[in-house]
Amino acid sequence: MISFSGSHFPKDVILYAVFFYVRYAVSYRDLEEIMMERGVTVDHATLNRWVIKYSPLISSQAQCRIGE
């Protein structure tokens, strides 16, 4: 299970942003604008930190579930 403790945003917001970045290969600044259109104000640097921190964890979780 991925821990989101200590984050200032809900888990769903973080997962949505990371998924959107990885799936559609947009820039962090474009993603910042997309998130703002959806009512979430988050800086592009924060989005970068989320992708660096959570994308490997999400990937490893997915790999474990495929192997089951």
Buried (B, 14 or more C-beta within 10 A) or exposed (E): EEEBEEBEBEEEBBBBBBEBBBEEEBEBEBBBEBBEEEEBEBEBEBBBEBBEEBBEEBEEEEEEEEEE
